[in-house]
């Protein structure tokens, strides 16, 4: 048995291995089944135009382990719930999150929870969990009901408008208030612009601050948010409110003594990133489905009417089973993050194949959610598959992973569920919603699943 000192030395050595992985992943993957597609560009076009179709074609041709290349990076897909469990539980600590996500988020959302591993990740996660405890979530619930209710009723009715940019703006305004706290004197517009510039920069191929580039705007956006948050730190520590910012400022941890000022700022910016675009994606998928299956508008509306409440509280969730089925089925068919990525810290084996050290690995979550081995008629929208007596999700504990799993499972999953259900509650109690028959919905799959044409809809007052 390892002594405490030996365990510490081993942990420190492994942490160092994770941190020292080269920025560019291993390209020596020819021993694995698969192909790299076109010279230079690989399968980039297929990924961008219809990633799910590309994954299905590769699995059909090569099986559940295959190599490929897209966006100028070679990687290996590990398909199915067993593979997801192997990577995400990671009992041998072979898989690193930081180097995988750093290629996308580094320089913009540095030092967020997803860009930490092992003991460092565990210590920070323990502190951040205090911002998601039930009493804190209950206080957020009041803000969400007020903010989302007022925002939805301010949308235009009787004419078509683009849902996706409208909900994206509403959620961003709401996130800034929930995360940074209410401040009537604050000018939200510059903060919104700074954050949007940071999001846009995550897609930049040229990652140098050249004039006029996405990356330059993103770096400037980060500096603007840093300056604003730094200016508020002392006030939040002295007079904390019911918001994420205040909770992190006052959070205490037996091992670390709390967070440093720079760590608070890094975590706030990453939490804003993690919560905003994923919820916008989920709500857009839900609206598209409600337009396609109007009977589910009526079913949810009828269920909401049994509460006879002006606002949805967390204690109401247990009385809304069909809403929960709808929520889960939407995330099964349209997980906002279609794949989970990792990097091997050292060589390891899976399903008879050796994955070299520093290999980029991805778990195709959207594909897994539609595997016939685990779901009946997986291409069909069927919320009742979650109902008592069917409960198809019980086939494998890693067959449904919209929030990930293992040590890096989404810390804000209950906040996301609460925000989504409160939004549906206020929308459907006030409006009927229909799509624009002249504009068929288009989907963009990378980096998140979002509408490609804004998702035009029509709200009709009830």
Helices and strands as residue ranges (DSSP letters): H 4-19, H 44-62, E 65-70, E 73-78, H 81-89, E 95-96, H 98-105, G 113-115, H 118-128, G 129-132, H 134-153, E 160-162, H 163-180, H 188-201, H 214-238, H 244-250, H 261-292, H 294-305, G 314-319, H 321-333, E 340-344, E 348-350, E 353-355, E 360-363, H 365-368, G 383-386, G 392-395, G 406-408, H 413-430, E 431-435, E 443-444, E 450-451, E 456-461
